[in-house]
């Protein structure tokens, strides 16, 4: 593997570089965000190991800059920030994996190998299709039986999550956390409201049955061929 490590702590950086080098991998290290971004955009890497908090340019800002420029190199975020909200934020920002410090090098190595192997076998997905529904992720264009659907941002995110899990029952809690990015409040009906809006738009094109309510469990996008 050819790896870029962006880590400002010298001890941690030397430890990681030594570990990967001993395993026969080629690893370069950057000590701050600006240097890391320069290397990441100037060279091809199989994996980037990225510290969350960096001088000069924050790790998530560096990651956002890469993804904005269509750089899809797998990124493993390494951070002392272990709270679930921080992990979710890192993954939502485009990270492919998230490890917290302190860590075992053996686990870091395995996670790195898994990410690289996935990258070799799985191209970046830009198109989703579930029966008559099609979604272009780059243009955010959604069609049903070839007719364009005009969706609000949350409706788009909600439908995207359902299309990524066709024929699976998805709980309201999981939908809420995936789309609204904060803890589920069982008293809110925001999910039901957005599901109803999607259904009405589907019904106008003769497909009101696509989203099924599974009583007491959640919702399921029925896949039609």
N, C-alpha and C positions, 0 to 999 in steps of 0.2 A: 504494500500500500504506500502511496505517496500522501503524506499527511501534513496539514498546516495546524500548528498549535498557536493559539493566541491567548497568552497567559502572562500577567504582570508579576506574579509572585515567582521569584527566582528559584526557590527551593522546589516548589511544585513543578515548575517548568523543567528543571533539570531531571527530576524524578520521572516525569512522563517521557521526555526525550530519551533518557537512558533505557527505560523499559521497552519502548517501541524499537529503538535501535538494536537492542539485544535480540529482538524477535525478527530482525532482518528487514525492518521497514524503513523507508526514507521519510524522515520527519524534519520539518523546518519550524522554527519558533519565532514569534513576534511578541514584543513586550508591551505593546499598547495597541489601541484600536485603530489608529491611523495607519500604522505599519502593517497591521493585520489586513486591513482593507486593501492596501496597496498590493500586498503579496497575493491576496485572494483573487484580485481582479487582473493580475499580471501573469499568473501561472495556473496550470491545471492541477487540481488535487482530487484524490479519491475521497477525502474526508477532511472536514475542518473541526477541530476541537476548540470550542470557544468559551472563554471565561465570561461570566455574566456581567461582572463589574470591572471595567477597564478604564485606565486613564486616557484622556484625549477623546475617545469615542466609545460610548457605552456598547456593550456586547449586543444588545437588542437593536441598537441603531445600526451597528455594522451589519447585522443579519438582515435588517430591513433594506439596507442599501443593496445587498447582494440579490435578494429576491426581487427587488424593484428592477434590477438589470437582468432578470431572467437567469441568474446564476443558481442552478439547482443542485450544487454540490451538497451532499449530505452534511448536516451540521449537528454535532453533539455538544449540547450546552453543559458546561461544568460550572457549578455555582455553590456558594455557601448559603444561598437563599433557598431554604428547603420547604417553605410553606407551600401548600397545594396551589394557592392562587399564583405564586411565582412560577411554579412548574407549568401550570396551564398557560400563563402569559408567554412563557418561553416557547412552548409548543405552538401556540396560536400565532406567534410572530414568525413562524417558519422553521423552527427547530425540528429536527427529526427524532431527537432523543434528549433526555435531560437527566444528568447525574448530579447528586449533591456531594459536597465535601464534608468530612473526609471520605475517601473512597479507597477501594482495593484496586490495584492495577490490573489484577486478573479479570475483574468485572469490566473495567474500562476497555481492556483488550477485546473481550468477547463482544461487547456492545459495538465496538468499532468494526469488527469483522462482520457482524450481522448487518450493520448499516451499509457497508461497502458492497456486500453480496446482494443486498436488496437493490441497491442503485444499479448494479450491473444487469439485473434481470427485469427490473420494473421501470419502464419509461414514465416520465411525468404525465399524469393524467390531466387532460384538458377538456375531455368530453365525457358526459354521462348520458346513458340511455336506459330507460326502463319502459319497455313496451312502446306506446305511442309518444311518450315523453322524452324530449331531448334537451340537454343543457350544455351550453358552451361556457366553460368556466372563465375563459379569458375575456370574452365579450359580454358575459352575463346574459346571453340570449337564451330564452327558453321557448320551446315550441311544443305544441300538443297536436298531433296529427298534421304537422307541418304548419300550423297556425301559431303566430307569435303570442305569447302570454306576457302581459305587462304586470310585473311583480314588484312590490315594495321590497326594500333591502332585507327585512326580517322574513318576509314570505320566501324570498329567494334562498336565504340561509336554511330555513326550515325545510323547504323542498329539497335542497341539496343534500341535507343530512338523511332525509327519507330515501332519496334516490341512491345514496351510497349504501343503504341497507335494505334493498328491496325484499319484500315478503317477510321481513323480520318485524316482530312486535317491538316497538320502541317506547319505553316508558315516558310519561310526562316529565319526570325528574330529569332523565337523561336529555330529552329535547330541550328543556329549559336551560340546563347547564351548558349544552353544546351551542345554543343559539344566542342566549342572553348573557352568558358568561358570568353569572353569579348564582348564589345558592337558591335552590328552589323554595318558593313560598307556596305551600299547599292551598292557601286561600286565594291565590290569584287565578284568573281565568284567561290570562293573556294567550296561552297556548291554544285554548279552545277557540278564542276569537280569530286567531291567525289561521287555524285549521279550517274554520268555517269560511273565511275569505278565500282560501285556496279552493275549497270545494265548490263555491259559487262560480269561480272562474273556470273550473273544470266542467261544471254542469252546463255552462253556456256553450261548450263545445261537445256536449254529449257524453262526458266521462265523469259524472258525479260520483261514480262508484270506486274511483281509483284509490282514494284514501279511506281506509276502513277503521272504525273505532272498535277496539277490542275492550269490552267493558271490564273495568277494574285493572287493566293491564297497560293500555296505551293506544298507540296508533300503528297502522301498517299500510305501507304503500303496496298495493297489489300490482304485480308485474304482469302485464298483458302483452302478448306477442301478436 
